[in-house]
Structures are given as structure tokens and as C-alpha cells.
Amino acid sequence: MFLSPLLISLIPGFVILLVTWWFKRMNFPLFARIIPGILTVIAKKEI
């Protein structure tokens, strides 16, 4: 019962951190690195 909301919030957060880290490793500019976070915030506001 308590595990489901925790997993629903942790899994997308982990994916966003992983993508951001990968973008940093590929030496993308700062704007490209923060796009996944911005899109996540926009998507969460829609729910």
C-alpha cells in the first residue's frame, strides 16, 4: 500500500537523474542538461 506511491515517485526521478548525468558526461551544454528536469516538472503539473 505504501510502496506503490514511493516507487511511482522514485523511478521517474531516478531516470531523470540518469539522463542528466549522461548528458553531462557527453559534454552537452547546460541548457540541454536541464531539459529533462524541466519537462518532468511540466508533466507533473499536468497531473
CHARMM-style PDB file with segment names, atoms N, HN, CA, C and O in Angstrom:
ATOM      1  N   MET     1       0.819  -1.185   0.000  1.00  0.00      PROA
ATOM      2  CA  MET     1       0.000   0.000   0.000  1.00  0.00      PROA
ATOM      3  C   MET     1       0.874   1.265   0.000  1.00  0.00      PROA
ATOM      4  O   MET     1       0.619   2.194  -0.766  1.00  0.00      PROA
ATOM      5  N   PHE     2       1.887   1.299   0.846  1.00  0.00      PROA
ATOM      6  HN  PHE     2       2.094   0.544   1.468  1.00  0.00      PROA
ATOM      7  CA  PHE     2       2.757   2.470   0.897  1.00  0.00      PROA
ATOM      8  C   PHE     2       3.874   2.397  -0.133  1.00  0.00      PROA
ATOM      9  O   PHE     2       4.474   3.418  -0.469  1.00  0.00      PROA
ATOM     10  N   LEU     3       4.153   1.222  -0.627  1.00  0.00      PROA
ATOM     11  HN  LEU     3       3.666   0.392  -0.354  1.00  0.00      PROA
ATOM     12  CA  LEU     3       5.266   1.045  -1.559  1.00  0.00      PROA
ATOM     13  C   LEU     3       4.954   1.597  -2.944  1.00  0.00      PROA
ATOM     14  O   LEU     3       5.849   2.098  -3.625  1.00  0.00      PROA
ATOM     15  N   SER     4       3.714   1.514  -3.364  1.00  0.00      PROA
ATOM     16  HN  SER     4       2.987   1.107  -2.811  1.00  0.00      PROA
ATOM     17  CA  SER     4       3.345   1.942  -4.706  1.00  0.00      PROA
ATOM     18  C   SER     4       3.608   3.433  -4.953  1.00  0.00      PROA
ATOM     19  O   SER     4       4.255   3.759  -5.948  1.00  0.00      PROA
ATOM     20  N   PRO     5       3.138   4.357  -4.097  1.00  0.00      PROA
ATOM     21  CA  PRO     5       3.442   5.774  -4.350  1.00  0.00      PROA
ATOM     22  C   PRO     5       4.936   6.081  -4.294  1.00  0.00      PROA
ATOM     23  O   PRO     5       5.429   6.944  -5.020  1.00  0.00      PROA
ATOM     24  N   LEU     6       5.635   5.380  -3.440  1.00  0.00      PROA
ATOM     25  HN  LEU     6       5.234   4.680  -2.849  1.00  0.00      PROA
ATOM     26  CA  LEU     6       7.078   5.589  -3.343  1.00  0.00      PROA
ATOM     27  C   LEU     6       7.768   5.204  -4.642  1.00  0.00      PROA
ATOM     28  O   LEU     6       8.622   5.940  -5.136  1.00  0.00      PROA
ATOM     29  N   LEU     7       7.403   4.053  -5.196  1.00  0.00      PROA
ATOM     30  HN  LEU     7       6.709   3.455  -4.795  1.00  0.00      PROA
ATOM     31  CA  LEU     7       8.007   3.624  -6.455  1.00  0.00      PROA
ATOM     32  C   LEU     7       7.607   4.525  -7.613  1.00  0.00      PROA
ATOM     33  O   LEU     7       8.409   4.789  -8.509  1.00  0.00      PROA
ATOM     34  N   ILE     8       6.363   4.997  -7.592  1.00  0.00      PROA
ATOM     35  HN  ILE     8       5.712   4.783  -6.864  1.00  0.00      PROA
ATOM     36  CA  ILE     8       5.901   5.875  -8.672  1.00  0.00      PROA
ATOM     37  C   ILE     8       6.681   7.177  -8.677  1.00  0.00      PROA
ATOM     38  O   ILE     8       6.891   7.765  -9.738  1.00  0.00      PROA
ATOM     39  N   SER     9       7.113   7.637  -7.515  1.00  0.00      PROA
ATOM     40  HN  SER     9       6.943   7.159  -6.654  1.00  0.00      PROA
ATOM     41  CA  SER     9       7.885   8.881  -7.476  1.00  0.00      PROA
ATOM     42  C   SER     9       9.384   8.646  -7.649  1.00  0.00      PROA
ATOM     43  O   SER     9      10.074   9.505  -8.198  1.00  0.00      PROA
ATOM     44  N   LEU    10       9.893   7.530  -7.207  1.00  0.00      PROA
ATOM     45  HN  LEU    10       9.333   6.832  -6.761  1.00  0.00      PROA
ATOM     46  CA  LEU    10      11.333   7.284  -7.276  1.00  0.00      PROA
ATOM     47  C   LEU    10      11.812   6.879  -8.666  1.00  0.00      PROA
ATOM     48  O   LEU    10      12.881   7.313  -9.098  1.00  0.00      PROA
ATOM     49  N   ILE    11      11.057   6.072  -9.359  1.00  0.00      PROA
ATOM     50  HN  ILE    11      10.189   5.719  -9.009  1.00  0.00      PROA
ATOM     51  CA  ILE    11      11.504   5.572 -10.662  1.00  0.00      PROA
ATOM     52  C   ILE    11      11.677   6.706 -11.677  1.00  0.00      PROA
ATOM     53  O   ILE    11      12.734   6.772 -12.305  1.00  0.00      PROA
ATOM     54  N   PRO    12      10.695   7.609 -11.876  1.00  0.00      PROA
ATOM     55  CA  PRO    12      10.939   8.713 -12.818  1.00  0.00      PROA
ATOM     56  C   PRO    12      12.069   9.637 -12.364  1.00  0.00      PROA
ATOM     57  O   PRO    12      12.833  10.137 -13.189  1.00  0.00      PROA
ATOM     58  N   GLY    13      12.172   9.859 -11.072  1.00  0.00      PROA
ATOM     59  HN  GLY    13      11.551   9.452 -10.402  1.00  0.00      PROA
ATOM     60  CA  GLY    13      13.258  10.698 -10.563  1.00  0.00      PROA
ATOM     61  C   GLY    13      14.615  10.100 -10.859  1.00  0.00      PROA
ATOM     62  O   GLY    13      15.545  10.811 -11.238  1.00  0.00      PROA
ATOM     63  N   PHE    14      14.730   8.795 -10.687  1.00  0.00      PROA
ATOM     64  HN  PHE    14      13.974   8.217 -10.379  1.00  0.00      PROA
ATOM     65  CA  PHE    14      15.987   8.111 -10.976  1.00  0.00      PROA
ATOM     66  C   PHE    14      16.305   8.179 -12.469  1.00  0.00      PROA
ATOM     67  O   PHE    14      17.461   8.367 -12.851  1.00  0.00      PROA
ATOM     68  N   VAL    15      15.298   8.030 -13.299  1.00  0.00      PROA
ATOM     69  HN  VAL    15      14.360   7.878 -12.989  1.00  0.00      PROA
ATOM     70  CA  VAL    15      15.514   8.102 -14.748  1.00  0.00      PROA
ATOM     71  C   VAL    15      15.980   9.499 -15.148  1.00  0.00      PROA
ATOM     72  O   VAL    15      16.877   9.636 -15.980  1.00  0.00      PROA
ATOM     73  N   ILE    16      15.381  10.534 -14.567  1.00  0.00      PROA
ATOM     74  HN  ILE    16      14.652  10.423 -13.891  1.00  0.00      PROA
ATOM     75  CA  ILE    16      15.776  11.903 -14.886  1.00  0.00      PROA
ATOM     76  C   ILE    16      17.213  12.161 -14.457  1.00  0.00      PROA
ATOM     77  O   ILE    16      17.984  12.765 -15.202  1.00  0.00      PROA
ATOM     78  N   LEU    17      17.579  11.706 -13.259  1.00  0.00      PROA
ATOM     79  HN  LEU    17      16.953  11.215 -12.654  1.00  0.00      PROA
ATOM     80  CA  LEU    17      18.962  11.870 -12.809  1.00  0.00      PROA
ATOM     81  C   LEU    17      19.940  11.129 -13.704  1.00  0.00      PROA
ATOM     82  O   LEU    17      21.025  11.633 -13.992  1.00  0.00      PROA
ATOM     83  N   LEU    18      19.559   9.932 -14.147  1.00  0.00      PROA
ATOM     84  HN  LEU    18      18.677   9.523 -13.912  1.00  0.00      PROA
ATOM     85  CA  LEU    18      20.417   9.156 -15.030  1.00  0.00      PROA
ATOM     86  C   LEU    18      20.609   9.841 -16.378  1.00  0.00      PROA
ATOM     87  O   LEU    18      21.724   9.891 -16.896  1.00  0.00      PROA
ATOM     88  N   VAL    19      19.528  10.368 -16.949  1.00  0.00      PROA
ATOM     89  HN  VAL    19      18.622  10.327 -16.529  1.00  0.00      PROA
ATOM     90  CA  VAL    19      19.617  11.061 -18.240  1.00  0.00      PROA
ATOM     91  C   VAL    19      20.449  12.333 -18.106  1.00  0.00      PROA
ATOM     92  O   VAL    19      21.268  12.634 -18.974  1.00  0.00      PROA
ATOM     93  N   THR    20      20.241  13.090 -17.007  1.00  0.00      PROA
ATOM     94  HN  THR    20      19.575  12.846 -16.302  1.00  0.00      PROA
ATOM     95  CA  THR    20      21.002  14.313 -16.792  1.00  0.00      PROA
ATOM     96  C   THR    20      22.488  14.005 -16.631  1.00  0.00      PROA
ATOM     97  O   THR    20      23.335  14.709 -17.181  1.00  0.00      PROA
ATOM     98  N   TRP    21      22.800  12.960 -15.881  1.00  0.00      PROA
ATOM     99  HN  TRP    21      22.111  12.388 -15.434  1.00  0.00      PROA
ATOM    100  CA  TRP    21      24.202  12.564 -15.712  1.00  0.00      PROA
ATOM    101  C   TRP    21      24.807  12.162 -17.052  1.00  0.00      PROA
ATOM    102  O   TRP    21      25.952  12.506 -17.343  1.00  0.00      PROA
ATOM    103  N   TRP    22      24.049  11.440 -17.867  1.00  0.00      PROA
ATOM    104  HN  TRP    22      23.118  11.160 -17.631  1.00  0.00      PROA
ATOM    105  CA  TRP    22      24.540  11.003 -19.176  1.00  0.00      PROA
ATOM    106  C   TRP    22      24.789  12.201 -20.082  1.00  0.00      PROA
ATOM    107  O   TRP    22      25.784  12.238 -20.805  1.00  0.00      PROA
ATOM    108  N   PHE    23      23.873  13.197 -20.045  1.00  0.00      PROA
ATOM    109  HN  PHE    23      23.065  13.167 -19.458  1.00  0.00      PROA
ATOM    110  CA  PHE    23      24.069  14.410 -20.842  1.00  0.00      PROA
ATOM    111  C   PHE    23      25.321  15.150 -20.392  1.00  0.00      PROA
ATOM    112  O   PHE    23      26.054  15.680 -21.226  1.00  0.00      PROA
ATOM    113  N   LYS    24      25.578  15.194 -19.089  1.00  0.00      PROA
ATOM    114  HN  LYS    24      24.982  14.763 -18.411  1.00  0.00      PROA
ATOM    115  CA  LYS    24      26.776  15.870 -18.583  1.00  0.00      PROA
ATOM    116  C   LYS    24      28.027  15.125 -19.039  1.00  0.00      PROA
ATOM    117  O   LYS    24      29.033  15.739 -19.396  1.00  0.00      PROA
ATOM    118  N   ARG    25      27.954  13.821 -19.024  1.00  0.00      PROA
ATOM    119  HN  ARG    25      27.137  13.322 -18.734  1.00  0.00      PROA
ATOM    120  CA  ARG    25      29.098  13.008 -19.444  1.00  0.00      PROA
ATOM    121  C   ARG    25      29.411  13.186 -20.928  1.00  0.00      PROA
ATOM    122  O   ARG    25      30.563  13.078 -21.350  1.00  0.00      PROA
ATOM    123  N   MET    26      28.367  13.460 -21.712  1.00  0.00      PROA
ATOM    124  HN  MET    26      27.432  13.548 -21.370  1.00  0.00      PROA
ATOM    125  CA  MET    26      28.552  13.673 -23.147  1.00  0.00      PROA
ATOM    126  C   MET    26      28.924  15.127 -23.466  1.00  0.00      PROA
ATOM    127  O   MET    26      29.018  15.509 -24.632  1.00  0.00      PROA
ATOM    128  N   ASN    27      29.137  15.941 -22.405  1.00  0.00      PROA
ATOM    129  HN  ASN    27      29.060  15.631 -21.457  1.00  0.00      PROA
ATOM    130  CA  ASN    27      29.529  17.347 -22.538  1.00  0.00      PROA
ATOM    131  C   ASN    27      28.505  18.184 -23.297  1.00  0.00      PROA
ATOM    132  O   ASN    27      28.869  19.030 -24.114  1.00  0.00      PROA
ATOM    133  N   PHE    28      27.233  17.947 -23.027  1.00  0.00      PROA
ATOM    134  HN  PHE    28      26.938  17.260 -22.363  1.00  0.00      PROA
ATOM    135  CA  PHE    28      26.186  18.776 -23.593  1.00  0.00      PROA
ATOM    136  C   PHE    28      26.171  20.103 -22.844  1.00  0.00      PROA
ATOM    137  O   PHE    28      26.626  20.167 -21.702  1.00  0.00      PROA
ATOM    138  N   PRO    29      25.656  21.166 -23.467  1.00  0.00      PROA
ATOM    139  CA  PRO    29      25.573  22.442 -22.753  1.00  0.00      PROA
ATOM    140  C   PRO    29      24.588  22.361 -21.587  1.00  0.00      PROA
ATOM    141  O   PRO    29      23.775  21.441 -21.500  1.00  0.00      PROA
ATOM    142  N   LEU    30      24.682  23.338 -20.707  1.00  0.00      PROA
ATOM    143  HN  LEU    30      25.343  24.085 -20.778  1.00  0.00      PROA
ATOM    144  CA  LEU    30      23.854  23.336 -19.500  1.00  0.00      PROA
ATOM    145  C   LEU    30      22.366  23.305 -19.828  1.00  0.00      PROA
ATOM    146  O   LEU    30      21.605  22.590 -19.177  1.00  0.00      PROA
ATOM    147  N   PHE    31      21.949  24.065 -20.821  1.00  0.00      PROA
ATOM    148  HN  PHE    31      22.567  24.646 -21.350  1.00  0.00      PROA
ATOM    149  CA  PHE    31      20.527  24.088 -21.175  1.00  0.00      PROA
ATOM    150  C   PHE    31      20.029  22.699 -21.562  1.00  0.00      PROA
ATOM    151  O   PHE    31      18.929  22.306 -21.173  1.00  0.00      PROA
ATOM    152  N   ALA    32      20.816  21.962 -22.314  1.00  0.00      PROA
ATOM    153  HN  ALA    32      21.709  22.281 -22.631  1.00  0.00      PROA
ATOM    154  CA  ALA    32      20.411  20.613 -22.713  1.00  0.00      PROA
ATOM    155  C   ALA    32      20.352  19.675 -21.512  1.00  0.00      PROA
ATOM    156  O   ALA    32      19.555  18.737 -21.497  1.00  0.00      PROA
ATOM    157  N   ARG    33      21.185  19.920 -20.513  1.00  0.00      PROA
ATOM    158  HN  ARG    33      21.832  20.682 -20.525  1.00  0.00      PROA
ATOM    159  CA  ARG    33      21.201  19.061 -19.328  1.00  0.00      PROA
ATOM    160  C   ARG    33      20.006  19.293 -18.423  1.00  0.00      PROA
ATOM    161  O   ARG    33      19.599  18.380 -17.703  1.00  0.00      PROA
ATOM    162  N   ILE    34      19.424  20.504 -18.438  1.00  0.00      PROA
ATOM    163  HN  ILE    34      19.754  21.245 -19.022  1.00  0.00      PROA
ATOM    164  CA  ILE    34      18.292  20.746 -17.545  1.00  0.00      PROA
ATOM    165  C   ILE    34      16.940  20.508 -18.213  1.00  0.00      PROA
ATOM    166  O   ILE    34      15.909  20.563 -17.542  1.00  0.00      PROA
ATOM    167  N   ILE    35      16.921  20.249 -19.509  1.00  0.00      PROA
ATOM    168  HN  ILE    35      17.758  20.204 -20.054  1.00  0.00      PROA
ATOM    169  CA  ILE    35      15.659  19.989 -20.211  1.00  0.00      PROA
ATOM    170  C   ILE    35      14.892  18.803 -19.612  1.00  0.00      PROA
ATOM    171  O   ILE    35      13.679  18.922 -19.440  1.00  0.00      PROA
ATOM    172  N   PRO    36      15.525  17.663 -19.285  1.00  0.00      PROA
ATOM    173  CA  PRO    36      14.739  16.567 -18.700  1.00  0.00      PROA
ATOM    174  C   PRO    36      14.038  16.967 -17.396  1.00  0.00      PROA
ATOM    175  O   PRO    36      12.898  16.566 -17.159  1.00  0.00      PROA
ATOM    176  N   GLY    37      14.703  17.740 -16.567  1.00  0.00      PROA
ATOM    177  HN  GLY    37      15.629  18.065 -16.760  1.00  0.00      PROA
ATOM    178  CA  GLY    37      14.087  18.189 -15.326  1.00  0.00      PROA
ATOM    179  C   GLY    37      12.916  19.122 -15.568  1.00  0.00      PROA
ATOM    180  O   GLY    37      11.879  19.015 -14.913  1.00  0.00      PROA
ATOM    181  N   ILE    38      13.085  20.038 -16.512  1.00  0.00      PROA
ATOM    182  HN  ILE    38      13.928  20.124 -17.044  1.00  0.00      PROA
ATOM    183  CA  ILE    38      12.018  20.979 -16.844  1.00  0.00      PROA
ATOM    184  C   ILE    38      10.799  20.239 -17.385  1.00  0.00      PROA
ATOM    185  O   ILE    38       9.668  20.524 -16.993  1.00  0.00      PROA
ATOM    186  N   LEU    39      11.034  19.296 -18.280  1.00  0.00      PROA
ATOM    187  HN  LEU    39      11.953  19.064 -18.598  1.00  0.00      PROA
ATOM    188  CA  LEU    39       9.916  18.524 -18.842  1.00  0.00      PROA
ATOM    189  C   LEU    39       9.207  17.696 -17.771  1.00  0.00      PROA
ATOM    190  O   LEU    39       7.990  17.520 -17.825  1.00  0.00      PROA
ATOM    191  N   THR    40       9.954  17.194 -16.813  1.00  0.00      PROA
ATOM    192  HN  THR    40      10.943  17.336 -16.768  1.00  0.00      PROA
ATOM    193  CA  THR    40       9.344  16.434 -15.726  1.00  0.00      PROA
ATOM    194  C   THR    40       8.446  17.318 -14.875  1.00  0.00      PROA
ATOM    195  O   THR    40       7.341  16.914 -14.514  1.00  0.00      PROA
ATOM    196  N   VAL    41       8.903  18.506 -14.556  1.00  0.00      PROA
ATOM    197  HN  VAL    41       9.801  18.835 -14.849  1.00  0.00      PROA
ATOM    198  CA  VAL    41       8.092  19.434 -13.758  1.00  0.00      PROA
ATOM    199  C   VAL    41       6.819  19.809 -14.510  1.00  0.00      PROA
ATOM    200  O   VAL    41       5.743  19.864 -13.915  1.00  0.00      PROA
ATOM    201  N   ILE    42       6.930  20.066 -15.799  1.00  0.00      PROA
ATOM    202  HN  ILE    42       7.805  20.021 -16.282  1.00  0.00      PROA
ATOM    203  CA  ILE    42       5.753  20.407 -16.594  1.00  0.00      PROA
ATOM    204  C   ILE    42       4.776  19.229 -16.632  1.00  0.00      PROA
ATOM    205  O   ILE    42       3.567  19.422 -16.499  1.00  0.00      PROA
ATOM    206  N   ALA    43       5.287  18.032 -16.809  1.00  0.00      PROA
ATOM    207  HN  ALA    43       6.269  17.876 -16.917  1.00  0.00      PROA
ATOM    208  CA  ALA    43       4.421  16.855 -16.876  1.00  0.00      PROA
ATOM    209  C   ALA    43       3.740  16.591 -15.530  1.00  0.00      PROA
ATOM    210  O   ALA    43       2.573  16.201 -15.501  1.00  0.00      PROA
ATOM    211  N   LYS    44       4.433  16.794 -14.440  1.00  0.00      PROA
ATOM    212  HN  LYS    44       5.381  17.111 -14.463  1.00  0.00      PROA
ATOM    213  CA  LYS    44       3.849  16.557 -13.117  1.00  0.00      PROA
ATOM    214  C   LYS    44       2.789  17.596 -12.788  1.00  0.00      PROA
ATOM    215  O   LYS    44       1.834  17.291 -12.072  1.00  0.00      PROA
ATOM    216  N   LYS    45       2.934  18.816 -13.294  1.00  0.00      PROA
ATOM    217  HN  LYS    45       3.709  19.063 -13.875  1.00  0.00      PROA
ATOM    218  CA  LYS    45       1.926  19.845 -13.039  1.00  0.00      PROA
ATOM    219  C   LYS    45       0.627  19.532 -13.771  1.00  0.00      PROA
ATOM    220  O   LYS    45      -0.440  19.951 -13.322  1.00  0.00      PROA
ATOM    221  N   GLU    46       0.688  18.819 -14.867  1.00  0.00      PROA
ATOM    222  HN  GLU    46       1.554  18.479 -15.232  1.00  0.00      PROA
ATOM    223  CA  GLU    46      -0.494  18.489 -15.637  1.00  0.00      PROA
ATOM    224  C   GLU    46      -1.351  17.435 -14.958  1.00  0.00      PROA
ATOM    225  O   GLU    46      -2.550  17.348 -15.222  1.00  0.00      PROA
ATOM    226  N   ILE    47      -0.759  16.644 -14.100  1.00  0.00      PROA
ATOM    227  HN  ILE    47       0.215  16.715 -13.886  1.00  0.00      PROA
ATOM    228  CA  ILE    47      -1.497  15.544 -13.448  1.00  0.00      PROA
ATOM    229  C   ILE    47      -2.349  16.038 -12.334  1.00  0.00      PROA
ATOM    230  OT1 ILE    47      -3.033  15.249 -11.683  1.00  0.00      PROA
TER     231      ILE     47
END
